[in-house]
Amino acid sequence: MAQYIGQLGHIGIGKESSWGAGAAPSLFVAELVQADLQPVVGLDYPAQIAGVLAQRRVRTGATAVRGSLEFDVSAGGALPLLLLSCFGTVTTTLVNTAGGNVWQHYFTLANTSSASERPSLCVEHNQGGLYARRYRGCRVERMRLALANRDTAVLNARVDLIGKDEVSSGPAASSFNADEALPFTGFSAGFDGNANARVRDFDVEFATGLEEIETAGSGEAPGRLPAGQFDVSGNANLVLETTERRWDYLNGLTRALQFTLTGATIAASWAYQVQVDVWRAHFSARQERMAAGILNEGFDFRGLWDVSSGVARVVVTNTTSGY
């Protein structure tokens, strides 16, 4: 009997023209850590008086696709399509033509009623050659971007998805971007526009507030999948050298945070890059633990709305002309 090996599988992602329409993969996740995406059946086991001392019936509700993808982030890979579903809008600018074209993509939240209908994705899951499934109508429920404090660490993403349904599919021929995951050695950080070399790591999470809504005629699938309140939260650790962050926490001050990962050069002075901006970070908790060795401080934060810039954005620099 054949054995199926995970390394022979792949995750491919395509942008849908409308929610649930399906789409062939246009990008593939090059450095996948794990994928756990599958249909989840809504079940109810009613407690009823029915003359027996055991369960008699089960009721089946809607079936939605749920799960997560975890992967190491390269700027030329599949992250931008997931960012588009997470934030809702993207603006692309050609920033260089000398020696090669370079584009920057600005992913931001549109503060409008139409922003509740985020762009949707079709995720192809090739299960090691056993079968391929395409999960249609997927939107990002939560996205986490994190960098560990280790010289060999790379930027890591964990993305939770909710989708509409699944269909069987012959697996698409996979192709992967050439640029590699963004390394710790290309990490920089800043507070209020000023570089801060004390930052050791970071973890930022974007939550879209997706809600499954059943409607007439939707059958066993969700009828709507709108986004709600957009929440930004996270944490970071710094080498303890000043009392500045302690003062910020005790006095309820906010700071603009920026975390940047830079990779290989593309052309001229431009390189593959992912930059995370949180415009008004309010420090919700702070830690300053006494221990042997170098002292560190840690803080948790929540992103607050800024009237001119919004709450957050992610900027991706690569060789792709648009999403």
URKA-V517689 format. One record per pair of residues at least 24 apart in sequence whose ideal C-beta (glycine too) atoms are under 8 Angstrom apart, sorted by the first residue. I is the first residue (numbers start at 1). J is the second residue. Records with the same first field share a line. If there is no record, write none. Layout:
I: J / J
This chain:
4: 127 / 128 / 129 / 130
5: 128 / 129
6: 128
7: 128
8: 126 / 128 / 129
9: 35 / 125 / 126 / 127 / 128 / 129
10: 124 / 126 / 171 / 174
11: 35 / 69 / 71 / 78 / 123 / 124 / 125 / 126
12: 123 / 124 / 126 / 172 / 174
13: 78 / 81 / 82 / 121 / 122 / 123 / 124
14: 81 / 121 / 122 / 124
15: 81 / 84 / 119 / 120 / 121 / 122 / 323
16: 119 / 120 / 121 / 122 / 136 / 137
18: 120
19: 117 / 120 / 137 / 164 / 225
20: 120 / 136 / 137 / 164 / 165 / 221
21: 122 / 136
22: 122 / 134 / 136 / 167
23: 121 / 122
24: 122 / 124 / 172
25: 122 / 124 / 172 / 174
26: 81
27: 77 / 78 / 80 / 81 / 177
28: 77 / 78 / 174 / 175 / 176
29: 69 / 71 / 77 / 78
30: 71 / 74 / 77 / 78 / 176 / 177
31: 71 / 72 / 73 / 74 / 77 / 154 / 180 / 181
32: 69 / 70 / 71
33: 70 / 71 / 72 / 156
34: 68 / 69 / 70
35: 67 / 68 / 69 / 70 / 125
36: 67 / 68
37: 65 / 66 / 67 / 68 / 69 / 123 / 125 / 135 / 161 / 163
38: 65 / 66 / 67
39: 63 / 64 / 65 / 66 / 165 / 166
40: 64 / 65 / 66
60: 220
61: 214 / 220
62: 212 / 214 / 218 / 220 / 221 / 222
63: 165 / 220 / 221
64: 162 / 163 / 164 / 212 / 221 / 222
65: 135 / 136 / 137 / 138 / 161 / 162 / 163 / 164 / 165 / 166
66: 160 / 161 / 162 / 163
67: 160 / 161
68: 158 / 159 / 160 / 161
69: 123 / 157 / 158 / 159 / 161
70: 156 / 157 / 158 / 159
71: 156 / 157
72: 154 / 155 / 156 / 157 / 181
73: 145 / 154 / 155 / 156 / 157 / 181 / 182 / 261 / 274
74: 177 / 179 / 180 / 181 / 182 / 263 / 272
75: 179 / 182 / 263 / 272 / 273 / 274 / 316 / 317 / 318
76: 177 / 178 / 179 / 272 / 318 / 319 / 320
77: 176 / 177 / 179
79: 157 / 274 / 316
80: 105 / 107 / 316 / 318 / 320 / 323
81: 121 / 323
82: 121 / 140 / 143 / 157 / 159
83: 107 / 143 / 314 / 316
84: 119 / 323
85: 118 / 119 / 120 / 121 / 138 / 139 / 140
86: 118 / 140 / 143 / 159 / 206 / 208
87: 206 / 313 / 314
88: 115 / 118 / 119 / 227
89: 115
90: 323
92: 321 / 322 / 323
94: 321
95: 270 / 317
96: 266 / 267 / 268 / 270
98: 267 / 268
99: 267 / 268
100: 266 / 267 / 319
101: 267 / 319 / 321
102: 266 / 267 / 268 / 270 / 317 / 318 / 319
103: 317 / 318 / 319 / 320 / 321 / 322
104: 315 / 316 / 317
105: 315 / 316 / 317 / 318 / 320 / 322 / 323
106: 313 / 315
107: 313 / 314 / 315 / 316
108: 310 / 313
109: 230 / 310 / 311 / 312 / 313
111: 310
115: 227
116: 226 / 227 / 228
117: 226 / 227
118: 208 / 227
120: 164 / 225
121: 161
123: 161 / 163
124: 169 / 171 / 172
126: 171 / 174
129: 171
131: 168
132: 168 / 169 / 170 / 171 / 172
133: 166 / 167 / 168 / 169
134: 166 / 167 / 168 / 169
135: 161 / 163 / 165 / 166
136: 163 / 164 / 165 / 166 / 167
137: 163 / 164 / 165 / 221 / 225
138: 162 / 163 / 164
139: 163 / 208 / 210 / 225 / 227
140: 206 / 208 / 210
141: 207 / 208 / 210
142: 205 / 206 / 207 / 208
143: 205 / 206
144: 203 / 204 / 205 / 206
145: 203 / 204 / 205 / 274 / 276 / 314
146: 201 / 202 / 203 / 204
147: 184 / 187 / 201 / 202 / 203 / 259 / 261
148: 184 / 201
149: 184 / 200 / 201 / 237
150: 184
151: 184 / 185
152: 183 / 184
153: 183 / 184
154: 181 / 182 / 183 / 184
155: 181 / 182 / 261 / 274
162: 210 / 212 / 222 / 225
164: 221 / 222 / 225
165: 221
179: 263 / 264 / 272 / 318
180: 263 / 264
181: 263
182: 261 / 262 / 263 / 272 / 273 / 274
183: 261 / 263
186: 261 / 262 / 263 / 271
187: 259 / 260 / 261 / 262
188: 259 / 260 / 262
189: 236 / 257 / 258 / 259 / 260
190: 256 / 257 / 258 / 260
191: 255 / 256 / 257 / 258
192: 255 / 256
193: 256 / 258
196: 238
198: 238 / 239 / 241
199: 236 / 237 / 238 / 259
200: 236 / 237 / 238 / 239 / 296
201: 236 / 237
202: 234 / 235 / 236 / 259 / 276
203: 234 / 235 / 236
204: 232 / 233 / 234 / 259 / 276 / 278 / 312
205: 232 / 233 / 234
206: 230 / 231 / 232 / 312
207: 231 / 232 / 233
230: 311
231: 302 / 303
232: 278 / 302 / 303 / 311 / 312
233: 284 / 300 / 301 / 302 / 303
234: 278 / 281 / 300 / 301
235: 298 / 299 / 300 / 301
236: 298 / 299 / 301
237: 296 / 297 / 298
238: 296 / 297 / 298 / 299
239: 294 / 295 / 296
240: 288 / 294 / 295 / 296 / 297
245: 283 / 286 / 297 / 299
246: 286 / 288 / 297
248: 283
249: 283 / 285 / 286 / 299
252: 282
253: 283
254: 280 / 281 / 282 / 283 / 304
255: 280 / 281 / 283
256: 280 / 281
257: 281 / 301
266: 317 / 318 / 319
270: 317
271: 317
272: 317 / 318
273: 315 / 316 / 317
274: 314 / 315 / 316 / 317
275: 314 / 315 / 316 / 317
276: 312 / 313 / 314
277: 309 / 312 / 313 / 314 / 315
278: 303 / 311 / 312
279: 303 / 306 / 309 / 310 / 311 / 312 / 313
280: 304 / 305 / 306 / 311
